[in-house]
Amino acid sequence: MKNKYGFIIGIFISILYFIIHLAIINDYGVSWDYHYHLYAGLHHLGLPVPSVNDPSPVPFSSPDPRLSINDPFGPFTQIIPALSQVILFDKLRLFSLDSAYNFPMLIFGSLGVGILFIFVYETVGLTAAFISSTFLALFPSYFAYLHNNMKDIPNAVFYTVSIYLFWRLVQYTNIKNLIFAVLAFAFAFNIKINSILIPFVCLIWFILSRFQDFLNIARKKNYLNSIKKKYLVFLYFIFGPIAAVLLWWPFWENPLGKLLELPYFYSHNTLNMPVLLMGQIFYSGVNIPWFYPFYYIGITSPISILISFIVGLFVCFLNLRKKNFLYLLLVIWFFLPLVRYFNPKSGAIDGIRHFMEIIFPMCFIAGIGATFIYKKFVKNRKSKILASIVGLIILIFLIKNIIEFHPYQTSFFNYLIGGIKGAEGQVDIDFWGTPQKSAMIWLNKNASIDSTIYVAMAQSSAGIYLRPDLLKKLNSQSIENSDYIVILNRQSFYKADNLDFYIKNKEKEGKLVFTKSINGVPLVRVFREK
């Protein structure tokens, strides 16, 4: 009965969260990667993709997305948003192009908040469930990525679903739970390669949490009982990968070849891309510092969530001594995906985006930490009132972050780095290209007919918002010979065109005509040359 109530509340939370995001869906735009995954999705659906022999619909930088439709990304990453755009925009005209494409991410992300609530409710309790799901719902990066991240939000959600269903398989071992756990992993794997770690998280946890059973097997003590009790769990590690490969198979002309291509592709996909970290330029896949993910978690998490998480980690390690193995699962789930960054040749760009799956266990642990603090200090009615006031203040600040940075919550930085002002020059303020939508809208209103526009970065995704006459001449001239120049605040990419010098020089000349800023820090600039 308890689990039934948790499920109902979780679904209600998901629906409420979805309605909120649906109301603001038009405030967001498409990301830098839009054309790459749109064209691949259309290809998987058997729909036409613009030919490389025809004029490019928008200016593409290398690699041309028309030539990368067979890159081994998870097929569902590409198919689902592309199909949504075809139905909701091309056919029915219910949404704008970008909102139609982004719509499925709202569904995935909203379900994620409810799923986390259900998981925490079943394992820890109601208070921790509400806090954990609230932390996730108001985590700035998560909030924004619901609207423009076709890869990492669905992956993070189904990563969590897979962990949750495996936990249920271990707790309530039956055929039904085995099937659900296997299917969840198969689906997650076909969203993004990050999910390949799910069986490893589950296996390490299962072995460590059932260590006594394995000792019994080794000593031939209660051998049959130990095997009989959990043989269905062992089958997960056989049928999970098989199901993932079977689901992968129909989407490729050479499915085995694409599977074998995965290690090379993902180790070279971002190779040598510049990464601004602590004011220095590093290179993805070459010399990324081991602390990269921990640094980004530290500066992009709201302080209240970060403190609660640290306390929650303490509670987890405390409970490990008591052999409460749920907490062991949370620790493995959070830390294992980050182990790869101890290799400096790991690919790493775009802040926390490439390890979004750890936000779920982080908020789970933070909910445990906040609940621990609450129970530790609430001893009477007066302290309960005080705790409620503090909780309300924290909630207000979390909502304030969302409103203040809307719709660019991916550019949120906390006080540990001095907010967004302190972050400028230390890390990239934006790397997703979405603020350029506002610059294109400004140009549509203010640029004269047939003006020449130069967009320094992510010109293809920016171009879909331009008037036809402006799009026709987009990036047709050099930066010096264009009428308007648009520059995203991604400083790691400035070196190629000497943009640092250009920005300082043109601002002195008074040629800055438009900025989209938060707290005085530009996300995107537009300069007028002529």
HELIX and SHEET records of a PDB file:
HELIX    1   1 LYS A    2  ALA A   23  1                                  22    
HELIX    2   2 ILE A   25  ASP A   27  5                                   3    
HELIX    3   3 TYR A   34  HIS A   44  1                                  11    
HELIX    4   4 PRO A   65  LEU A   67  5                                   3    
HELIX    5   5 PRO A   75  GLN A   85  1                                  11    
HELIX    6   6 VAL A   86  LYS A   91  3                                   6    
HELIX    7   7 LEU A   97  THR A  123  1                                  27    
HELIX    8   8 LEU A  126  ALA A  137  1                                  12    
HELIX    9   9 PRO A  140  TYR A  145  1                                   6    
HELIX   10  10 ASP A  152  GLN A  171  1                                  20    
HELIX   11  11 ILE A  175  PHE A  189  1                                  15    
HELIX   12  12 ILE A  193  LEU A  197  5                                   5    
HELIX   13  13 ILE A  198  SER A  209  1                                  12    
HELIX   14  14 PHE A  211  ALA A  218  1                                   8    
HELIX   15  15 TYR A  223  TRP A  248  1                                  26    
HELIX   16  16 TRP A  249  PHE A  251  5                                   3    
HELIX   17  17 PRO A  255  HIS A  268  1                                  14    
HELIX   18  18 TYR A  292  THR A  300  1                                   9    
HELIX   19  19 ILE A  303  LEU A  320  1                                  18    
HELIX   20  20 PHE A  325  PHE A  335  1                                  11    
HELIX   21  21 LEU A  336  PHE A  342  5                                   7    
HELIX   22  22 ARG A  353  ILE A  358  5                                   6    
HELIX   23  23 ILE A  359  PHE A  377  1                                  19    
HELIX   24  24 ARG A  381  PHE A  405  1                                  25    
HELIX   25  25 GLN A  409  SER A  411  5                                   3    
HELIX   26  26 GLY A  419  ALA A  423  1                                   5    
HELIX   27  27 GLN A  436  ASN A  446  1                                  11    
HELIX   28  28 GLN A  459  GLY A  463  1                                   5    
HELIX   29  29 PRO A  468  LYS A  472  1                                   5    
HELIX   30  30 GLN A  491  PHE A  493  5                                   3    
HELIX   31  31 LYS A  495  ASP A  497  5                                   3    
HELIX   32  32 LEU A  499  LYS A  508  1                                  10    
SHEET    1   A 2 PRO A 274  LEU A 277  0                                        
SHEET    2   A 2 GLN A 280  TYR A 283 -1                                        
SHEET    1   B 4 ILE A 453  VAL A 455  0                                        
SHEET    2   B 4 TYR A 484  LEU A 488  1                                        
SHEET    3   B 4 VAL A 521  ARG A 528 -1                                        
SHEET    4   B 4 LEU A 512  ILE A 518 -1                                        
END                                                                             
